[in-house]
Amino acid sequence: MDVAVADRLQFAFTIMFHYLFPIGTMGLAPFIAWYTLKAWRASDEEAAKIAAFWTKIFAINFAAGVVTGIPMEFQFGTNWAAFSAKAGGVVGQPLAMEGVYAFFLESIFLGILLYGKRAVPPALHALSAVLVCLGSWLSGFFIVVTDAWMQHPVGYSIAREGRIEMQNLAAVLLSPFALWQYLHVMVAALVAGAFIVAGVGAYYLLSNREAQIGQRLVRAGLITGFIFSALTIFPTGDRNSADVTEYQPIKLAAMEGLFNSTNGAPLAIIGIPDVHAKQLIDPIFVPSALSFLAYGNFEANVKGLTAYATELWPPVELTYYAYHVMVGLGTIFLAVTAIGVLLLLWRAAVYRSRWLLWLLMLLMPLPYIANEAGWTVSEVGRQPWIIYGLMRTNEGISSNVASGETIFTLIGFLGMYFLLGVIFLYLTLREISLGVER
């Protein structure tokens, strides 16, 4: 196997497995902060129990995220040494800031939130929930800023020996590309958190236990899920797509399965991309919609893949399918939560609608899939670049690591992460089965 392919497989597996846990922490943190503040301000004992319940599940996610994040960081040195040597002066700074500012903020106040209720004043305990939320979202910000720079590099200069150097940290941190990518990521994480909360509440209602708490969880999850499912589409998804259209037009063509440049380009709802024939098989189109969404003009010309050299194409099929999985699931989330909110407003019928409660419970894993699919679009669609327009992916690998070594360690990661996943699921399901009232 090619060394670059082996390195990419290993990094893809470790980062996709790791990201399952930040989805949970970033998605649940606002709920914990809300219920903790409500318990403090309104002396709401039930809210305090709900906050304590979700804090324990948050802590399990946090611990698993730390364990899976460490090997991922080491791969920059072991497998991607050429990339680190050339671009470490830029990507290293936001990654270091994530550790110094976000990780320590989150971990310190998580300890207070978990164990300090009787040891600190109530106001500080409530503040710790807010700071844990801030830390988790700040962590996401620095990570997304790093990735966004690799998608659209700004604020840098090229040294005489070819090394990329930081010239303007503010330009990197405040890049408009990074802003909309970050907002889209966080909104999507909140959708995942909302479905977790609603799904657990639905489980309690279907099990005829802790009905009042179950209703509170379903209500909070549905309302939050509806609002943020809409926000994933507009403005965050729309603006993020506008940046892709401007700076990465080849990725846009791959996402939409558009092979030939077209005036009044249609939007493909479904279809099968055939790279060899350079066409979309059995498509269902919305006429001229892609031109309007991309450029605000139904007759605008959208460049297809054939307008670019094939060596600049990303893996078209994977980019296309991942994008359509993300969009399709996002549409389902919006539809389900909209129905749920309507039933909530109509005599609170949602609590008696067993079919919808079952649906909420069964949908819990799907926001994770949608989040992973979105990152697949972002990273696979960037290929063949590790830094867009500056450095190709196969130029970033370590010269002294053989593909066999990478595959060997990947097999080890598969085994260890499988065991970690089983432990994570056991601990999480155990907390849910014990319930909020314990």
C-alpha positions as MATLAB code, in Angstrom:
seq = 'MDVAVADRLQFAFTIMFHYLFPIGTMGLAPFIAWYTLKAWRASDEEAAKIAAFWTKIFAINFAAGVVTGIPMEFQFGTNWAAFSAKAGGVVGQPLAMEGVYAFFLESIFLGILLYGKRAVPPALHALSAVLVCLGSWLSGFFIVVTDAWMQHPVGYSIAREGRIEMQNLAAVLLSPFALWQYLHVMVAALVAGAFIVAGVGAYYLLSNREAQIGQRLVRAGLITGFIFSALTIFPTGDRNSADVTEYQPIKLAAMEGLFNSTNGAPLAIIGIPDVHAKQLIDPIFVPSALSFLAYGNFEANVKGLTAYATELWPPVELTYYAYHVMVGLGTIFLAVTAIGVLLLLWRAAVYRSRWLLWLLMLLMPLPYIANEAGWTVSEVGRQPWIIYGLMRTNEGISSNVASGETIFTLIGFLGMYFLLGVIFLYLTLREISLGVER';
ca = [
       0.000    0.000    0.000;
       1.152    3.535   -0.759;
       2.577    5.267    2.319;
       0.398    8.372    1.876;
      -2.733    6.213    1.618;
      -1.810    4.293    4.778;
      -1.113    7.516    6.674;
      -4.399    9.010    5.527;
      -6.323    5.888    6.554;
      -4.812    5.930   10.021;
      -5.435    9.624   10.569;
      -8.969    9.369    9.169;
      -9.836    6.533   11.549;
      -8.331    8.110   14.646;
      -9.785   11.562   14.045;
     -13.267   10.299   13.113;
     -13.399    8.065   16.167;
     -12.100   10.870   18.372;
     -14.615   13.366   17.036;
     -17.529   11.251   18.264;
     -16.775   12.472   21.776;
     -16.382   16.244   21.170;
     -19.755   16.073   19.417;
     -21.188   14.937   22.738;
     -19.342   17.453   24.901;
     -19.987   20.470   22.662;
     -23.607   19.432   22.145;
     -24.431   18.748   25.809;
     -22.465   21.589   27.440;
     -25.116   24.306   26.785;
     -27.827   22.089   28.290;
     -25.734   21.523   31.406;
     -25.089   25.249   31.749;
     -28.798   26.038   31.279;
     -30.064   23.519   33.837;
     -27.333   24.425   36.360;
     -28.148   28.130   36.121;
     -31.866   27.383   36.366;
     -31.284   25.300   39.473;
     -29.281   28.104   41.056;
     -31.504   31.049   40.106;
     -34.897   29.382   40.614;
     -33.989   26.835   43.319;
     -35.221   24.169   40.922;
     -34.197   20.833   42.456;
     -35.356   18.877   39.434;
     -33.188   21.030   37.176;
     -30.245   20.387   39.512;
     -30.760   16.637   39.167;
     -30.981   16.927   35.371;
     -27.780   18.999   35.299;
     -25.962   16.464   37.483;
     -27.172   13.615   35.264;
     -25.911   15.223   32.044;
     -22.664   16.305   33.721;
     -21.812   12.662   34.415;
     -22.446   11.724   30.788;
     -20.446   14.779   29.700;
     -17.528   13.628   31.883;
     -17.553   10.179   30.246;
     -17.440   11.833   26.803;
     -14.691   14.197   27.951;
     -12.494   11.389   29.305;
     -12.892    9.307   26.140;
     -12.150   12.377   24.025;
      -8.902   13.033   25.901;
      -7.753    9.417   25.542;
      -8.480    9.311   21.796;
      -7.134   12.798   21.128;
      -3.587   12.163   22.368;
      -2.591    9.581   19.688;
      -4.059   11.827   17.026;
      -1.782   14.699   18.068;
       1.303   12.467   17.979;
       0.612   11.559   14.356;
       1.655   15.058   13.289;
       5.181   14.076   14.278;
       5.194   10.377   13.439;
       3.305   10.266   10.136;
       3.159   13.876    8.930;
       6.618   15.215    9.768;
       7.082   17.059    6.454;
       3.772   18.873    6.955;
       4.665   19.732   10.556;
       8.114   20.992    9.557;
       6.718   23.217    6.813;
       3.511   24.500    8.429;
       4.020   23.897   12.148;
       4.735   27.573   12.727;
       1.137   28.338   11.763;
      -0.964   25.308   12.729;
       0.950   24.828   15.964;
      -0.181   28.138   17.425;
      -3.974   27.617   17.493;
      -3.437   23.984   18.546;
      -1.280   25.164   21.443;
      -3.886   27.774   22.358;
      -6.516   25.030   22.419;
      -4.514   23.141   25.026;
      -3.502   26.139   27.139;
      -6.744   28.124   27.117;
      -9.622   25.770   26.275;
      -8.622   22.331   27.582;
      -7.462   23.533   30.990;
     -10.482   25.815   31.370;
     -12.822   22.946   30.569;
     -11.063   20.318   32.688;
     -10.537   22.480   35.807;
     -14.132   23.670   36.019;
     -15.481   20.241   35.115;
     -13.822   19.033   38.312;
     -15.603   21.775   40.281;
     -18.882   20.960   38.555;
     -18.581   17.260   39.363;
     -17.173   17.331   42.889;
     -17.324   20.868   44.228;
     -21.029   21.448   44.857;
     -20.607   21.298   48.630;
     -17.120   22.803   48.646;
     -17.710   26.044   46.731;
     -20.400   28.759   46.864;
     -23.516   28.040   44.766;
     -22.737   30.958   42.460;
     -19.261   29.575   41.680;
     -20.719   26.120   41.078;
     -23.200   27.600   38.606;
     -20.441   29.661   36.993;
     -18.359   26.507   36.569;
     -21.063   25.055   34.300;
     -20.899   28.154   32.105;
     -17.106   27.999   31.989;
     -17.155   24.294   31.081;
     -19.462   25.187   28.205;
     -17.185   28.065   27.211;
     -14.143   25.786   27.383;
     -15.698   23.106   25.195;
     -16.829   25.637   22.581;
     -13.474   27.477   22.738;
     -11.728   24.170   22.152;
     -13.866   23.635   19.068;
     -12.995   27.145   17.890;
      -9.224   26.631   17.954;
      -9.485   23.246   16.236;
     -11.763   24.615   13.508;
      -9.487   27.644   13.027;
      -6.578   25.261   12.422;
      -8.542   23.269    9.871;
      -9.972   26.397    8.247;
      -6.450   27.709    7.683;
      -5.617   24.464    5.877;
      -8.788   24.961    3.794;
      -8.118   28.645    3.066;
      -4.659   29.786    4.210;
      -4.362   33.446    5.275;
      -2.014   35.550    7.394;
       1.185   33.734    6.406;
       4.398   34.256    4.480;
       6.809   31.862    2.777;
      10.354   31.873    4.171;
      13.375   31.552    1.920;
      13.737   27.813    2.620;
      10.053   27.204    1.827;
       8.760   27.078    5.398;
       5.373   28.691    6.013;
       5.520   31.301    8.778;
       2.819   33.088   10.741;
       2.558   36.760    9.838;
      -0.818   37.756   11.257;
      -2.350   35.679   14.049;
      -5.494   37.817   14.075;
      -6.068   37.104   10.372;
      -5.854   33.375   11.069;
      -8.127   33.444   14.129;
     -10.679   35.844   12.621;
     -10.777   34.514    9.070;
     -14.337   34.739    7.650;
     -13.868   31.213    6.294;
     -13.098   30.010    9.823;
     -16.017   31.947   11.331;
     -18.729   30.337    9.225;
     -17.130   26.914    9.357;
     -16.970   27.169   13.162;
     -20.575   28.306   13.496;
     -21.740   25.497   11.228;
     -19.801   22.916   13.265;
     -21.135   24.171   16.593;
     -24.721   24.405   15.390;
     -24.456   20.821   14.109;
     -23.060   19.696   17.474;
     -26.014   21.336   19.219;
     -28.384   19.408   16.954;
     -26.659   16.218   18.107;
     -26.955   17.304   21.739;
     -30.621   18.138   21.267;
     -31.387   14.690   19.851;
     -29.481   13.025   22.697;
     -31.525   14.968   25.260;
     -34.829   14.372   23.458;
     -34.021   10.709   22.833;
     -33.227    9.996   26.483;
     -36.390   11.826   27.524;
     -38.377    9.740   25.042;
     -36.843    6.570   26.512;
     -38.033    7.527   29.995;
     -41.547    8.296   28.747;
     -41.763    5.034   26.806;
     -40.500    3.163   29.879;
     -43.160    4.811   32.090;
     -40.560    6.174   34.486;
     -39.570    9.679   35.559;
     -42.345   11.073   33.378;
     -41.992   14.724   34.441;
     -38.258   14.740   33.766;
     -38.815   12.863   30.507;
     -41.231   15.569   29.384;
     -38.761   18.318   30.234;
     -36.027   16.595   28.267;
     -38.215   15.956   25.225;
     -39.442   19.554   25.242;
     -35.947   21.028   25.552;
     -34.516   18.681   22.942;
     -37.267   19.294   20.383;
     -37.223   23.078   20.654;
     -33.419   23.251   20.550;
     -33.243   20.681   17.764;
     -35.755   22.557   15.628;
     -34.024   25.932   16.008;
     -30.531   24.661   15.335;
     -31.537   22.252   12.559;
     -32.844   25.328   10.758;
     -29.612   27.208   11.513;
     -27.510   24.426   10.007;
     -29.208   25.255    6.704;
     -29.319   29.036    6.963;
     -27.266   31.053    7.595;
     -24.369   28.785    8.649;
     -24.662   26.137    5.935;
     -25.418   28.715    3.273;
     -22.464   30.945    4.180;
     -20.086   28.014    4.557;
     -21.136   26.813    1.097;
     -20.592   30.325   -0.272;
     -16.988   30.189    0.963;
     -16.527   26.793   -0.685;
     -17.975   28.218   -3.912;
     -15.530   31.134   -3.846;
     -12.352   29.446   -2.670;
     -12.805   25.723   -3.503;
     -14.952   25.488   -6.644;
     -13.668   21.991   -7.467;
     -15.018   20.747   -4.132;
     -18.392   22.324   -4.951;
     -18.530   20.485   -8.275;
     -17.680   17.184   -6.555;
     -20.290   17.769   -3.831;
     -22.985   18.273   -6.435;
     -21.769   15.666   -8.932;
     -21.496   18.383  -11.592;
     -19.119   17.228  -14.323;
     -19.805   19.770  -17.067;
     -19.885   23.538  -16.685;
     -23.496   24.646  -16.980;
     -25.492   27.857  -17.226;
     -28.523   27.502  -14.995;
     -26.976   24.456  -13.282;
     -29.511   22.129  -11.654;
     -29.328   20.889   -8.056;
     -28.984   17.109   -7.806;
     -31.304   15.735   -5.128;
     -30.150   12.208   -5.858;
     -28.034   10.424   -8.435;
     -25.030    8.158   -8.918;
     -21.765    9.821   -9.998;
     -19.914    7.922  -12.740;
     -16.378    9.328  -12.849;
     -15.351    7.327  -15.903;
     -18.350    8.426  -17.983;
     -18.225   11.880  -16.367;
     -21.948   12.006  -15.700;
     -24.539   11.614  -12.967;
     -26.597    8.455  -13.467;
     -30.381    8.454  -12.817;
     -30.447   11.945  -11.304;
     -33.390   13.816   -9.847;
     -32.781   17.517  -10.468;
     -34.202   20.814   -9.290;
     -33.706   22.977  -12.414;
     -31.337   25.980  -12.076;
     -31.279   25.663   -8.272;
     -27.524   25.153   -7.959;
     -26.775   28.330   -9.908;
     -29.102   30.290   -7.641;
     -27.730   28.807   -4.418;
     -24.126   29.304   -5.507;
     -24.347   32.738   -7.125;
     -27.824   34.124   -6.459;
     -28.649   33.964  -10.162;
     -30.714   31.210  -11.789;
     -28.751   31.583  -15.044;
     -25.235   31.780  -13.562;
     -22.537   29.526  -14.926;
     -21.261   26.891  -12.490;
     -17.982   25.255  -13.449;
     -17.987   21.472  -13.571;
     -15.191   19.050  -12.781;
     -14.127   18.788  -16.412;
     -13.105   22.450  -16.300;
     -10.176   21.407  -14.097;
      -7.286   18.957  -14.500;
      -8.237   15.509  -13.207;
      -5.252   15.435  -10.850;
      -6.919   18.300   -8.960;
     -10.157   16.376   -8.475;
     -10.959   15.085   -4.977;
     -12.364   11.560   -4.601;
     -15.655   12.458   -6.293;
     -17.871    9.579   -5.167;
     -16.972    9.853   -1.475;
     -17.334   13.646   -1.467;
     -20.665   13.465   -3.294;
     -22.220   10.741   -1.122;
     -20.984   12.211    2.157;
     -22.451   15.589    1.217;
     -25.822   14.103    0.308;
     -25.910   12.011    3.489;
     -25.279   15.176    5.525;
     -27.922   17.203    3.698;
     -30.456   14.369    3.684;
     -30.110   13.730    7.407;
     -30.247   17.450    8.156;
     -33.551   17.662    6.288;
     -34.900   14.732    8.294;
     -33.854   16.373   11.569;
     -35.636   19.598   10.654;
     -38.807   17.753    9.606;
     -38.960   15.543   12.722;
     -38.336   18.389   15.166;
     -40.847   20.611   13.343;
     -43.515   17.914   13.735;
     -42.498   17.485   17.361;
     -42.778   21.201   18.107;
     -46.222   21.331   16.467;
     -47.388   18.405   18.590;
     -45.853   20.090   21.622;
     -47.886   23.234   20.966;
     -51.047   21.256   20.223;
     -52.151   20.190   23.707;
     -48.718   18.701   24.453;
     -49.657   15.751   22.243;
     -46.019   14.866   21.688;
     -45.840   13.165   25.089;
     -48.637   10.778   24.047;
     -47.350   10.149   20.516;
     -45.511    6.892   21.033;
     -44.488    6.710   17.374;
     -42.692   10.043   17.622;
     -41.073    9.113   20.932;
     -39.779    5.915   19.360;
     -38.524    7.941   16.410;
     -36.691   10.396   18.665;
     -35.033    7.544   20.519;
     -33.985    5.706   17.350;
     -32.686    8.881   15.679;
     -30.106    9.565   18.405;
     -27.114    8.076   16.493;
     -27.929    9.831   13.209;
     -26.694   13.350   14.108;
     -23.317   11.749   14.787;
     -23.351   10.295   11.279;
     -24.353   13.684    9.839;
     -21.503   15.428   11.690;
     -18.968   12.860   10.518;
     -20.304   13.089    6.955;
     -19.902   16.876    7.041;
     -16.273   16.599    8.085;
     -15.729   13.968    5.378;
     -16.979   16.456    2.793;
     -14.682   19.138    4.168;
     -11.523   17.033    4.356;
     -11.907   14.603    1.449;
     -13.244   17.390   -0.767;
     -10.048   19.389   -0.093;
      -7.866   16.728   -1.697;
      -5.288   16.559   -3.218;
      -4.220   19.400   -0.902;
      -3.243   19.164    2.744;
      -2.934   22.977    2.673;
      -5.168   24.214   -0.090;
      -3.115   25.570   -2.974;
       0.181   25.418   -1.033;
       1.042   21.809   -0.208;
      -0.221   18.521   -1.580;
      -1.138   15.739    0.820;
       1.485   13.299   -0.466;
       4.153   15.948    0.179;
       3.331   16.097    3.905;
       4.148   12.521    4.946;
       7.146   11.369    6.971;
       9.925   10.049    4.757;
      11.167    7.426    7.219;
       7.860    5.659    8.029;
       6.908    2.598    5.991;
       3.307    1.793    5.102;
       3.571   -1.534    6.949;
       4.395    0.276   10.180;
       1.383    2.525    9.760;
      -0.957   -0.397    9.007;
       0.404   -2.295   12.030;
      -0.333    0.613   14.360;
      -3.725    1.143   12.718;
      -4.666   -2.443   13.587;
      -3.611   -1.710   17.156;
      -5.784    1.413   17.208;
      -8.726   -0.606   15.897;
      -8.463   -3.048   18.773;
      -7.896   -0.456   21.494;
     -10.625    1.861   20.249;
     -13.106   -0.994   19.963;
     -12.504   -1.788   23.624;
     -12.747    1.899   24.532;
     -16.005    2.202   22.573;
     -17.520   -0.751   24.433;
     -16.519    0.745   27.795;
     -17.893    4.144   26.771;
     -21.244    2.690   25.702;
     -21.485    0.593   28.869;
     -20.836    3.546   31.173;
     -23.174    5.867   29.261;
     -26.030    3.368   29.038;
     -25.526    2.529   32.714;
     -26.005    6.181   33.665;
     -29.139    6.384   31.509;
     -30.561    3.182   33.005;
     -29.932    4.442   36.557;
     -31.968    7.524   35.665;
     -32.045   11.105   36.795;
     -33.911   10.397   40.036;
     -31.531    8.171   41.951;
];
